[in-house]
Amino acid sequence: MRMPPHRQPRALHGMPPRLALYAACAACIALTGCDGPSLLGAHATTAPAQTPELVREGNFITVPEASPLRAKLQVQAIVEQVLERPIEVPGSIEPDPAKLVKIVPPLAGRIEKLYAGLGDTVRKGDPLFMLDSAELSAAQGEAGKARAALLEARLNLDRQRTLYESEIVARKDYEQAQMAFAQASSDAETSAAHLAQLGAVSASPSQRKYTMRSPLAGRVIELEGAQGGFWNDTGAPVMTVADLSVVYLAANVSEKDIASIFVGQAAAIALNAYPDQPVTGKVRYIGEILDPDTRTVKVRVAVDNKEGRYRPGLFAKVTFSGEKHAALMVPPSALLQSGLHTRVLVEMAPFRYEPRIVKTGTHSDGRVEILAGLKAGDRIVVKNGVLLHD
């Protein structure tokens, strides 16, 4: 419908009718503003505010009532449990060092006869091998000379004593005879001690045979010499005799576990050679010196080996039973790693939590020991706590 010409705005006079209508609409919109209703009848709308999933207030985390996280969190109270912390370390079987002797002949010579072979059982004092040694003959010759010199010195001393008492010789001659006798006595004792150390049973210089005897009961576990061979290295063993009725499991225990090991402590041993046949023993000795390279201490466990099954060198895994003590145990899912620290979420009120730094200890039966940071009765998030973690 067209407005009469006398009612149209002056600014619109002379415009085409359609342009005049558009100009009138624009003016109307400008006058009503953005908050008023449009000519098309549309109204301005605002989106409703969303509820946050969690709220952080200082060191506390709150999960609002409408947050979907509430249904995902699981909280448990911590209770004390009796914990026996096992210490598991590798080890190997070793012979008893006090019952293993490397048989080294004290002199060179030809091995004329072997009385014991590899694997043979010997008793203390049994002959092991015989040497034909020129050194033994020389030592016996020196001993014979020393005895002869001692006899000569004794006769000379008796003669000088008689002459001195008869005032035929000077006192000086008598004193020289005394000193010569003392020197001869010392030489004779030294040569006799040398023969005794060699184990020679004959003082005859023509005796060249030397028999080496076993210093302990046991078995020949190593044999290096052969009958008829010449043995001139007096620093190398011809054979090794060992009593393996008791052997040791030697384990290297780390520095952090030393305080939990004590003499008499029970140990369970699983040998690689007999995985289905566990062995038990007790700690016999704890090393006095810490290895500076591995930061470990050697611990020896005595093992009964009368059947001879546990051979030196066998590898094993040994588990020491630790002392029982009360401990706070939590599932690993409750622990949250944050940089260098481990945290848990402690429930301070329903759905209000406090992150707290804790110190962890040993792992046992799928749970982790808490050494510091929590106390019995604290309620912590044990599942999906990572959803609240930064």
KOLPA-476990 format. One record per residue (C-alpha): x, y, z; residue number from 1. Coordinates in nm, 3 decimals. Layout:
       xx       yy       zz  resi
        X        Y        Z   NUM
...
***
This chain:
       xx       yy       zz  resi
    0.000    0.000    0.000     1
    0.147    0.331   -0.106     2
    0.155    0.619    0.140     3
   -0.003    0.942    0.029     4
    0.255    1.186   -0.093     5
    0.184    1.438    0.175     6
    0.262    1.176    0.456     7
    0.593    1.055    0.317     8
    0.917    1.185    0.483     9
    1.078    1.469    0.299    10
    1.394    1.269    0.248    11
    1.198    1.012    0.059    12
    1.041    1.253   -0.188    13
    1.172    1.194   -0.531    14
    1.281    0.826   -0.458    15
    1.130    0.531   -0.631    16
    0.866    0.368   -0.411    17
    1.059    0.043   -0.347    18
    1.379    0.222   -0.241    19
    1.179    0.446   -0.017    20
    1.030    0.143    0.158    21
    1.378   -0.008    0.221    22
    1.504    0.317    0.363    23
    1.210    0.337    0.601    24
    1.278   -0.017    0.730    25
    1.644    0.061    0.792    26
    1.554    0.367    0.989    27
    1.311    0.167    1.200    28
    1.575   -0.094    1.286    29
    1.822    0.174    1.383    30
    1.569    0.333    1.615    31
    1.469    0.008    1.791    32
    1.835   -0.116    1.854    33
    1.976   -0.469    1.878    34
    1.775   -0.573    2.181    35
    1.438   -0.501    2.027    36
    1.240   -0.738    1.811    37
    1.335   -0.744    1.447    38
    1.098   -0.682    1.169    39
    1.111   -1.058    1.099    40
    0.995   -1.140    1.456    41
    1.324   -1.310    1.566    42
    1.445   -1.271    1.924    43
    1.808   -1.277    2.049    44
    1.902   -1.602    2.243    45
    2.201   -1.697    2.471    46
    2.352   -2.053    2.515    47
    2.315   -2.202    2.867    48
    2.643   -2.217    3.076    49
    2.808   -2.568    3.092    50
    2.892   -2.730    3.433    51
    3.275   -2.788    3.469    52
    3.394   -3.147    3.521    53
    3.613   -3.044    3.816    54
    3.704   -2.735    4.011    55
    4.053   -2.656    4.142    56
    4.082   -2.446    4.457    57
    4.442   -2.405    4.561    58
    4.573   -2.756    4.635    59
    4.225   -2.911    4.640    60
    4.026   -3.066    4.360    61
    3.646   -3.077    4.376    62
    3.427   -3.282    4.142    63
    3.088   -3.102    4.100    64
    2.765   -3.293    4.147    65
    2.674   -3.289    3.779    66
    3.026   -3.393    3.665    67
    3.042   -3.729    3.482    68
    3.377   -3.797    3.658    69
    3.198   -3.892    3.978    70
    3.082   -4.221    3.830    71
    3.436   -4.310    3.716    72
    3.628   -4.259    4.043    73
    3.683   -4.539    4.294    74
    3.791   -4.467    4.651    75
    3.920   -4.707    4.919    76
    4.036   -4.671    5.278    77
    4.395   -4.776    5.357    78
    4.446   -5.043    5.623    79
    4.767   -5.181    5.772    80
    4.876   -5.524    5.654    81
    5.148   -5.763    5.768    82
    5.422   -5.752    5.507    83
    5.712   -5.993    5.475    84
    5.935   -5.827    5.220    85
    6.120   -6.094    5.022    86
    6.462   -6.012    4.878    87
    6.533   -6.194    4.553    88
    6.886   -6.197    4.413    89
    7.091   -6.420    4.180    90
    7.364   -6.644    4.315    91
    7.589   -6.939    4.244    92
    7.714   -7.248    4.425    93
    8.064   -7.228    4.571    94
    8.269   -7.481    4.770    95
    8.349   -7.424    5.133    96
    8.685   -7.243    5.115    97
    8.791   -7.403    5.443    98
    8.742   -7.750    5.292    99
    8.908   -7.706    4.954   100
    9.282   -7.756    4.915   101
    9.491   -7.721    4.603   102
    9.768   -7.979    4.635   103
   10.093   -7.804    4.545   104
   10.415   -8.011    4.586   105
   10.681   -7.829    4.790   106
   10.957   -7.939    4.552   107
   11.006   -8.024    4.189   108
   11.034   -8.377    4.056   109
   10.891   -8.644    3.831   110
   10.548   -8.783    3.919   111
   10.640   -9.147    3.961   112
   10.298   -9.268    4.071   113
    9.941   -9.137    4.110   114
    9.754   -9.296    4.397   115
    9.427   -9.104    4.341   116
    9.254   -9.005    4.019   117
    8.987   -8.754    3.925   118
    8.668   -8.814    4.122   119
    8.826   -9.054    4.372   120
    8.735   -9.030    4.738   121
    9.028   -8.993    4.976   122
    9.066   -8.980    5.351   123
    9.288   -8.752    5.550   124
    9.649   -8.881    5.531   125
    9.593   -9.100    5.223   126
    9.878   -9.083    4.963   127
    9.791   -8.881    4.654   128
   10.104   -8.911    4.439   129
   10.475   -8.988    4.465   130
   10.756   -8.767    4.333   131
   11.108   -8.873    4.243   132
   11.289   -8.554    4.347   133
   11.656   -8.467    4.344   134
   11.570   -8.163    4.558   135
   11.457   -8.396    4.836   136
   11.789   -8.578    4.819   137
   11.974   -8.244    4.836   138
   11.770   -8.131    5.135   139
   11.841   -8.453    5.318   140
   12.211   -8.415    5.237   141
   12.211   -8.066    5.387   142
   12.038   -8.201    5.695   143
   12.302   -8.472    5.727   144
   12.582   -8.215    5.703   145
   12.415   -8.004    5.969   146
   12.391   -8.300    6.204   147
   12.758   -8.386    6.146   148
   12.863   -8.027    6.211   149
   12.661   -8.027    6.530   150
   12.833   -8.343    6.651   151
   13.174   -8.194    6.574   152
   13.091   -7.874    6.756   153
   12.968   -8.064    7.060   154
   13.291   -8.270    7.082   155
   13.502   -7.957    7.040   156
   13.304   -7.779    7.311   157
   13.355   -8.068    7.553   158
   13.726   -8.070    7.481   159
   13.766   -7.695    7.523   160
   13.569   -7.708    7.849   161
   13.808   -7.969    7.989   162
   14.115   -7.776    7.879   163
   13.977   -7.451    8.014   164
   13.895   -7.605    8.350   165
   14.253   -7.740    8.360   166
   14.377   -7.388    8.280   167
   14.548   -7.512    7.964   168
   14.365   -7.290    7.713   169
   14.249   -6.935    7.737   170
   13.892   -6.841    7.812   171
   13.863   -6.699    7.460   172
   13.908   -7.045    7.302   173
   13.640   -7.191    7.525   174
   13.393   -6.912    7.432   175
   13.461   -6.962    7.062   176
   13.377   -7.332    7.103   177
   13.050   -7.236    7.272   178
   12.952   -7.003    6.986   179
   13.040   -7.265    6.725   180
   12.822   -7.518    6.903   181
   12.529   -7.273    6.918   182
   12.560   -7.204    6.544   183
   12.574   -7.574    6.460   184
   12.265   -7.640    6.676   185
   12.071   -7.370    6.491   186
   12.169   -7.507    6.149   187
   12.069   -7.860    6.250   188
   11.728   -7.743    6.374   189
   11.665   -7.546    6.055   190
   11.745   -7.839    5.827   191
   11.532   -8.074    6.039   192
   11.240   -7.831    6.024   193
   11.276   -7.811    5.645   194
   11.258   -8.189    5.616   195
   10.958   -8.199    5.848   196
   10.781   -7.937    5.634   197
   10.846   -8.148    5.326   198
   10.709   -8.450    5.508   199
   11.023   -8.655    5.459   200
   11.025   -8.971    5.668   201
   11.382   -9.069    5.599   202
   11.704   -8.883    5.676   203
   11.906   -9.081    5.428   204
   12.062   -8.864    5.153   205
   11.992   -9.142    4.903   206
   11.617   -9.118    4.959   207
   11.467   -8.938    4.657   208
   11.105   -9.049    4.685   209
   10.855   -8.798    4.817   210
   10.494   -8.894    4.890   211
   10.229   -8.621    4.896   212
    9.939   -8.701    5.131   213
    9.588   -8.559    5.151   214
    9.542   -8.292    5.420   215
    9.166   -8.358    5.447   216
    8.896   -8.607    5.360   217
    8.710   -8.540    5.039   218
    8.719   -8.604    4.667   219
    8.967   -8.520    4.393   220
    8.777   -8.259    4.189   221
    9.067   -8.140    3.972   222
    9.373   -8.321    3.834   223
    9.645   -8.145    3.637   224
    9.942   -8.382    3.660   225
    9.998   -8.716    3.487   226
   10.198   -9.015    3.593   227
   10.547   -8.999    3.447   228
   10.537   -8.624    3.389   229
   10.791   -8.386    3.536   230
   10.648   -8.122    3.769   231
   10.882   -7.828    3.810   232
   10.632   -7.551    3.897   233
   10.607   -7.547    4.274   234
   10.341   -7.275    4.254   235
   10.088   -7.479    4.051   236
    9.863   -7.751    4.199   237
    9.889   -8.107    4.077   238
    9.534   -8.175    4.194   239
    9.254   -8.027    4.408   240
    9.085   -8.209    4.694   241
    8.758   -8.076    4.836   242
    8.497   -8.180    5.088   243
    8.168   -8.089    4.919   244
    7.933   -8.237    5.178   245
    7.841   -7.876    5.258   246
    7.851   -7.607    4.990   247
    7.764   -7.239    4.990   248
    7.517   -7.041    4.785   249
    7.694   -6.708    4.732   250
    7.459   -6.419    4.654   251
    7.535   -6.052    4.596   252
    7.288   -5.843    4.798   253
    7.250   -5.478    4.702   254
    7.338   -5.198    4.939   255
    6.975   -5.096    5.002   256
    6.882   -5.447    5.122   257
    7.175   -5.511    5.358   258
    6.977   -5.402    5.665   259
    6.720   -5.677    5.597   260
    6.976   -5.963    5.594   261
    7.091   -6.134    5.912   262
    7.280   -6.450    6.012   263
    7.042   -6.742    6.056   264
    6.787   -6.598    5.813   265
    6.596   -6.854    5.607   266
    6.657   -6.862    5.233   267
    6.479   -7.043    4.951   268
    6.705   -7.145    4.663   269
    6.592   -7.233    4.312   270
    6.875   -7.384    4.110   271
    6.869   -7.350    3.733   272
    6.972   -7.715    3.706   273
    6.684   -7.831    3.928   274
    6.404   -7.573    3.884   275
    6.136   -7.799    4.029   276
    6.336   -7.899    4.335   277
    6.374   -7.597    4.566   278
    6.640   -7.604    4.835   279
    6.634   -7.433    5.173   280
    6.924   -7.303    5.374   281
    7.026   -7.045    5.631   282
    7.253   -6.745    5.606   283
    7.592   -6.844    5.747   284
    7.799   -6.535    5.669   285
    7.749   -6.173    5.559   286
    8.045   -6.002    5.395   287
    8.227   -5.730    5.585   288
    8.325   -5.527    5.277   289
    8.101   -5.359    5.019   290
    8.206   -5.407    4.658   291
    8.267   -5.049    4.534   292
    8.188   -5.140    4.171   293
    7.859   -5.328    4.214   294
    7.757   -5.174    4.551   295
    7.677   -5.522    4.681   296
    7.776   -5.743    4.973   297
    7.840   -6.116    4.935   298
    7.610   -6.330    5.149   299
    7.676   -6.702    5.190   300
    7.405   -6.959    5.260   301
    7.509   -7.304    5.381   302
    7.351   -7.589    5.181   303
    7.360   -7.958    5.273   304
    7.517   -8.148    4.982   305
    7.577   -8.499    5.110   306
    7.435   -8.642    4.787   307
    7.677   -8.435    4.581   308
    7.411   -8.287    4.350   309
    7.496   -7.921    4.401   310
    7.812   -7.867    4.205   311
    8.021   -7.552    4.243   312
    7.946   -7.309    3.963   313
    7.574   -7.383    3.932   314
    7.360   -7.070    3.898   315
    7.059   -7.016    4.121   316
    6.802   -6.764    4.238   317
    6.779   -6.713    4.613   318
    6.494   -6.549    4.802   319
    6.558   -6.423    5.153   320
    6.255   -6.399    5.378   321
    6.245   -6.051    5.524   322
    6.128   -5.959    5.870   323
    5.752   -5.921    5.911   324
    5.621   -5.571    5.980   325
    5.303   -5.367    5.952   326
    5.280   -5.176    5.626   327
    5.039   -4.961    5.428   328
    4.975   -5.122    5.089   329
    4.803   -4.958    4.792   330
    4.733   -5.075    4.438   331
    4.968   -4.938    4.170   332
    4.673   -4.766    4.000   333
    4.652   -4.526    4.296   334
    4.999   -4.385    4.227   335
    5.033   -4.082    4.000   336
    5.374   -3.983    3.871   337
    5.442   -3.610    3.863   338
    5.796   -3.523    3.762   339
    6.030   -3.658    4.029   340
    5.749   -3.716    4.280   341
    5.483   -3.981    4.327   342
    5.141   -3.861    4.441   343
    4.808   -4.004    4.551   344
    4.470   -3.832    4.574   345
    4.344   -3.826    4.934   346
    3.970   -3.778    4.989   347
    3.921   -3.488    5.232   348
    3.540   -3.476    5.189   349
    3.301   -3.646    4.948   350
    3.436   -3.573    4.599   351
    3.692   -3.329    4.735   352
    4.054   -3.447    4.702   353
    4.404   -3.335    4.794   354
    4.710   -3.450    4.591   355
    4.975   -3.571    4.835   356
    5.339   -3.672    4.777   357
    5.422   -4.022    4.906   358
    5.734   -4.236    4.938   359
    5.701   -4.590    4.807   360
    5.874   -4.908    4.918   361
    5.864   -5.268    4.805   362
    5.622   -5.436    4.564   363
    5.446   -5.747    4.693   364
    5.149   -5.945    4.559   365
    5.054   -5.674    4.312   366
    5.052   -5.393    4.567   367
    5.299   -5.119    4.663   368
    5.419   -5.033    5.012   369
    5.381   -4.670    5.123   370
    5.662   -4.562    5.353   371
    5.563   -4.199    5.408   372
    5.283   -3.957    5.319   373
    4.981   -4.158    5.430   374
    4.839   -4.310    5.747   375
    4.601   -4.591    5.819   376
    4.239   -4.490    5.760   377
    4.311   -4.239    5.482   378
    4.076   -4.275    5.187   379
    4.244   -4.246    4.849   380
    4.143   -4.268    4.484   381
    4.248   -4.612    4.361   382
    4.101   -4.605    4.012   383
    4.091   -4.337    3.739   384
    4.271   -4.085    3.955   385
    4.465   -3.988    3.645   386
    4.148   -3.809    3.526   387
    4.201   -3.555    3.807   388
    4.577   -3.537    3.760   389
    4.744   -3.248    3.577   390
***
